[in-house]
Every structure is written in structure tokens, then in C-alpha cells.
Amino acid sequence: MEIACVGGGPASLYFSILMKRQDPSHDIAVYERNPAGSTYGWGVTYWAGLLEKLGEGDPESALAVAENSVRWSDGVAHVGDRTTVHHGDEGFGIGRRRMLDLLAERATSLGVRVEFEHEIAADRLPDADLVIAGDGVNSALRERHADHFGTDIKLGRNTYIWLGTTKIFDSFTFSFVETGHGWIWCYGYGFSEDHSTCVVECSPETWTGLGLDRTSEADGLALLEKLFADLLDGHGLIGRAQVDGSAQWLSFRTLTNRTWHRGNLVLLGDAAHTTHYSIGAGTTLALEDAISLAGALREHPELECALTQYERARRSALLPVQSAARHSAQWYENLPRYIRLPPAQMFALLGQRHSPLLPYIPPQLYYRIDRAAGQLEPLRRFKRWLGPRVARTVQARSRR
Ligand SMILES: Cc1cc2nc3c(=O)[nH]c(=O)nc-3n(C[C@H](O)[C@H](O)[C@H](O)COP(=O)(O)OP(=O)(O)OC[C@H]3O[C@@H](n4cnc5c(N)ncnc54)[C@H](O)[C@@H]3O)c2cc1C
């Protein structure tokens, strides 16, 4: 089979690895418009379940990713001058660039042609049996047929910027700072021995109130360094300015598609769906798409059948994650509802931000129910049963 993968992100690269392992006679090319070793973003998080899945598909990739990741087991929240620590599940972080280098190396060693600085025009697709649109959230391949794919994009209300820092966080760290224009916060996590990620977020009112919409990147970073001085401990923030020197502040785009394939063209990863970064799942989902598509192609020799099967399986697997991501994003958009709770309660509800019930129950009552449910299994089961039903009812009403 001749396969052309457009975009050299985790989705395309891992898919090419799986397909080569399935059948070395496949002729596979991955086209990436950027030069090797240059990519957007800093570190990405994932959880142990991903390593198991990668290990089943390709033990070499799993080992390389594990060996190049950092780990943490605690979560820390700073709200003003109060600090709460939670000992939780083990989390992992890896540099996005490092991960892509590892996957590209592995793909090349299996015989995939990885062509950097090779942009594919949406109206001139490579002549192949299967074309993968792994070209990310702004996929030109998808946009060319947006009507067919039924693309829907919802813009988040808050504004964010994805930054790096030389401060090493050994826990997953949240820091909420109150300014004269409202709260601003960041999520910090390590991803290598010498760098961490810092995603800074705030409401649009705080963003414009602080003048972050008007300053150059350099002045904006200086202001953020001042606001998060306690957290950063003298370390600087590192950005990636646009050509005009402005900072890359964005509103998150939650993207869905009615269908994921058209003839021999199929959407993979962010081109097909996005989930808010506050649940740290986009890369994992992109890799799971690759596993699912490779599996469907193995099971179904007929292409249309395989693509339909892939789409069906992934859409249903994504539903709970998309719900969690939507509620997590809304939690931050409704931050004033939670931020002044006693620290232990605020942190507990931060951990529960994916819950479909939380927006509809007074936070302190929710906290008490959650504590009780932790001790009583029947109540926990009732809460799990009720959550999705409340969310579906409210969504159906808001659509009417
Ligand atoms: C602030 C932020 C924080 C995040 N944190 C996490 C996290 O902690 N954990 C996590 O799992 N996920 C995280 N994500 C999400 C994650 O980055 C994406 O979900 C993931 O990269 C999707 O992979 P992909 O392969 O589908 O697309 P991408 O990684 O976007 O790759 C697409 C590639 O296609 C290339 N391309 C585009 N058009 C063309 C073309 N025409 N020709 C050739 N090449 C092309 C691009 O240059 C790019 O390299 C975060 C996202 C954001 C915005």
C-alpha cells in the first residue's frame, strides 16, 4: 500500500511506524513543512496508560519515550500566598521536540521516508492509496473540504500562552495570582532536565486590563515574570514571538468534525478533534488515533470499511474525554466561583473540574457530597450515574 502522511506531528509519525511494523512492504512517506528539530510548543504531559499502549504497538518507541520523560507524583496549588499539596497519580512530561525527534528517528529506521521542509498543498495531494491528514488543528487538507467534514470550531473564552522556563518544577504546579484586573494563573510542569512548561491563562478582561493585548512579547513576558516571581524563583519565561514581535496569545479552539474521512483521505489527531489543554490529552489522543487506524486497516482489507470502523471506534472513545475537556475549560472560565473557597476545598474541586455535575451544584455542597461519596461506594456510583445525565439534559435545553 502507498501511504502519504501530511504533517510530521505525533499522530502521523506514530501511524507510519505502526504501518511499517504491520507490513514492511508498505511504501510510506511523512511530509513535514518545518525543518527537522523545529516545532511549536514546549513539553506535553501524559499518564502511564499511554506507555502501555505504545509498548503494545512498538516497544522501541515506548522505551525511547519513557527514557526521555520526566515524572512527578505530586500536585501543588499556590493561590496567592497559600499553598496546598496533593499526593496523587504519577504523571509524565516529555519535550514535544524530543518526542518528535524520537518518533522520526524510529520511523526512518523502519524505512519510512520522513521529508522535512516539504509542505503539501491541499489542492495537490500526493498520489497514494491512502492520504493521512495529520496536519494539525489548522489542517488545510480538512479545510478544503470543510463542508464535507462538517467542521465545527468553538472558541474558548479565556486567553492563553504556551511558554517555557528554566525553572524546574518537580510537581505539577498551579499558581493563581490576583491582580487589579482579576485573576491570572499558570500551569507549570517539567519536561526535561533543564526546562519546564508554563501555560499562562486569564480571562479576556484581565488580559486587556493588564495591557497584555497591546505589549510586545518581551514586555509581556517581563510583566508575567513579575506577577509569577514567587513561582519562578528568579528564572525567566521563554516565548516564541511572532515575526512582528508580538506574543502568541490565543483562545483555545475546540474542534469537532461530523465525519473523518473522504475517499482515501482521513483525518488523524488534532486535524480531527481537539480537547482543551487543561486535561493534557491531545498528544495521547493523537497517538491513540494512530493505533486505532492501523488496527482497522489490519482487520479490514477494504479501505472504506477500515476508515468507517476507525472513525466509529474513535468517536465513541472520545466522548467522555471531550466532555471532561469541556468541563475543565469551563471550570477555569468560572474561576471566581471557586477561587475563594478554603484552600483544601478549592484544590479538591480543581481536581474535580472535569465533573459534569460540578457546574450545577453549589461548590461547597459538591465538596461535601464528594467527600461523603469517597467513603460510600453506592453514593459514588450514584454520582457517576447522575453526572452525564444532568450534563446531557442541560446541553439539550441550551441547544433548543
Ligand atoms: C497550550 C497547549 C498545551 C498542550 N499540552 C498538552 C499536554 O500536556 N499533553 C498532551 O497530550 N497534549 C497537549 N497539547 C495538545 C498537543 O500538542 C496536540 O494535541 C498534538 O500535538 C496533536 O498532534 P498531531 O500530530 O495531530 O498534530 P500536530 O502536533 O499539530 O502536528 C501537525 C504537523 O503538521 C505540520 N503541517 C501542517 N500543515 C502541513 C502541510 N500542509 N504540509 C506539511 N506539513 C504540515 C505542522 O508543521 C505540524 O508539525 C497541548 C496543546 C496546547 C495548545
The ligand as an SDF file (V2000), in Angstrom:
LIG
                    3D

 53 58  0  0  0  0  0  0  0  0999 V2000
   -1.0580   25.0640   25.2480 C   0  0  0  0  0  0  0  0  0  0  0  0
   -1.1350   23.6290   24.8580 C   0  0  0  0  0  0  0  0  0  0  0  0
   -0.6810   22.6760   25.7510 C   0  0  0  0  0  0  0  0  0  0  0  0
   -0.7700   21.3120   25.4180 C   0  0  0  0  0  0  0  0  0  0  0  0
   -0.3490   20.4160   26.3250 N   0  0  0  0  0  0  0  0  0  0  0  0
   -0.5100   19.1110   26.0680 C   0  0  0  0  0  0  0  0  0  0  0  0
   -0.1540   18.1530   27.0500 C   0  0  0  0  0  0  0  0  0  0  0  0
    0.3200   18.4780   28.1400 O   0  0  0  0  0  0  0  0  0  0  0  0
   -0.3710   16.8350   26.7540 N   0  0  0  0  0  0  0  0  0  0  0  0
   -0.9020   16.4320   25.5620 C   0  0  0  0  0  0  0  0  0  0  0  0
   -1.0910   15.2310   25.3740 O   0  0  0  0  0  0  0  0  0  0  0  0
   -1.2300   17.3200   24.6060 N   0  0  0  0  0  0  0  0  0  0  0  0
   -1.0730   18.6450   24.8290 C   0  0  0  0  0  0  0  0  0  0  0  0
   -1.4170   19.5570   23.8790 N   0  0  0  0  0  0  0  0  0  0  0  0
   -2.0140   19.0860   22.6010 C   0  0  0  0  0  0  0  0  0  0  0  0
   -0.9930   18.5410   21.5950 C   0  0  0  0  0  0  0  0  0  0  0  0
    0.0160   19.4800   21.3420 O   0  0  0  0  0  0  0  0  0  0  0  0
   -1.7110   18.1740   20.2880 C   0  0  0  0  0  0  0  0  0  0  0  0
   -2.9380   17.5400   20.5640 O   0  0  0  0  0  0  0  0  0  0  0  0
   -0.8480   17.2170   19.4440 C   0  0  0  0  0  0  0  0  0  0  0  0
    0.3400   17.8430   19.0650 O   0  0  0  0  0  0  0  0  0  0  0  0
   -1.6140   16.7620   18.1870 C   0  0  0  0  0  0  0  0  0  0  0  0
   -0.7600   16.0150   17.3670 O   0  0  0  0  0  0  0  0  0  0  0  0
   -0.9790   15.9500   15.7710 P   0  0  0  0  0  0  0  0  0  0  0  0
    0.0620   15.0140   15.2650 O   0  0  0  0  0  0  0  0  0  0  0  0
   -2.3920   15.6520   15.4850 O   0  0  0  0  0  0  0  0  0  0  0  0
   -0.7410   17.4280   15.2320 O   0  0  0  0  0  0  0  0  0  0  0  0
    0.4830   18.4340   15.4070 P   0  0  0  0  0  0  0  0  0  0  0  0
    1.3570   18.0340   16.5410 O   0  0  0  0  0  0  0  0  0  0  0  0
   -0.0990   19.8000   15.4210 O   0  0  0  0  0  0  0  0  0  0  0  0
    1.3360   18.2420   14.0790 O   0  0  0  0  0  0  0  0  0  0  0  0
    0.8940   18.7000   12.8300 C   0  0  0  0  0  0  0  0  0  0  0  0
    2.1230   18.9240   11.9600 C   0  0  0  0  0  0  0  0  0  0  0  0
    1.7170   19.1330   10.6100 O   0  0  0  0  0  0  0  0  0  0  0  0
    2.5830   20.0740   10.0200 C   0  0  0  0  0  0  0  0  0  0  0  0
    1.8590   20.6030    8.8410 N   0  0  0  0  0  0  0  0  0  0  0  0
    0.7330   21.3550    8.8350 C   0  0  0  0  0  0  0  0  0  0  0  0
    0.3200   21.5880    7.5790 N   0  0  0  0  0  0  0  0  0  0  0  0
    1.2000   20.9580    6.7510 C   0  0  0  0  0  0  0  0  0  0  0  0
    1.3030   20.8240    5.3360 C   0  0  0  0  0  0  0  0  0  0  0  0
    0.3930   21.3800    4.5170 N   0  0  0  0  0  0  0  0  0  0  0  0
    2.3320   20.1230    4.8130 N   0  0  0  0  0  0  0  0  0  0  0  0
    3.2650   19.5540    5.6420 C   0  0  0  0  0  0  0  0  0  0  0  0
    3.2070   19.6500    6.9970 N   0  0  0  0  0  0  0  0  0  0  0  0
    2.1940   20.3310    7.5420 C   0  0  0  0  0  0  0  0  0  0  0  0
    2.8310   21.0700   11.1230 C   0  0  0  0  0  0  0  0  0  0  0  0
    4.0090   21.8140   10.8950 O   0  0  0  0  0  0  0  0  0  0  0  0
    2.9320   20.1610   12.3390 C   0  0  0  0  0  0  0  0  0  0  0  0
    4.2730   19.7670   12.5950 O   0  0  0  0  0  0  0  0  0  0  0  0
   -1.3190   20.9140   24.1680 C   0  0  0  0  0  0  0  0  0  0  0  0
   -1.7540   21.8750   23.2590 C   0  0  0  0  0  0  0  0  0  0  0  0
   -1.6790   23.2200   23.6000 C   0  0  0  0  0  0  0  0  0  0  0  0
   -2.1750   24.2380   22.6180 C   0  0  0  0  0  0  0  0  0  0  0  0
  1  2  1  0
  2  3  1  0
  2 52  2  0
  3  4  2  0
  4  5  1  0
  4 50  1  0
  5  6  2  0
  6  7  1  0
  6 13  1  0
  7  8  2  0
  7  9  1  0
  9 10  1  0
 10 11  2  0
 10 12  1  0
 12 13  2  0
 13 14  1  0
 14 15  1  0
 14 50  1  0
 15 16  1  0
 16 17  1  0
 16 18  1  0
 18 19  1  0
 18 20  1  0
 20 21  1  0
 20 22  1  0
 22 23  1  0
 23 24  1  0
 24 25  2  0
 24 26  1  0
 24 27  1  0
 27 28  1  0
 28 29  2  0
 28 30  1  0
 28 31  1  0
 31 32  1  0
 32 33  1  0
 33 34  1  0
 33 48  1  0
 34 35  1  0
 35 36  1  0
 35 46  1  0
 36 37  1  0
 36 45  1  0
 37 38  2  0
 38 39  1  0
 39 40  1  0
 39 45  2  0
 40 41  1  0
 40 42  2  0
 42 43  1  0
 43 44  2  0
 44 45  1  0
 46 47  1  0
 46 48  1  0
 48 49  1  0
 50 51  2  0
 51 52  1  0
 52 53  1  0
M  END
$$$$
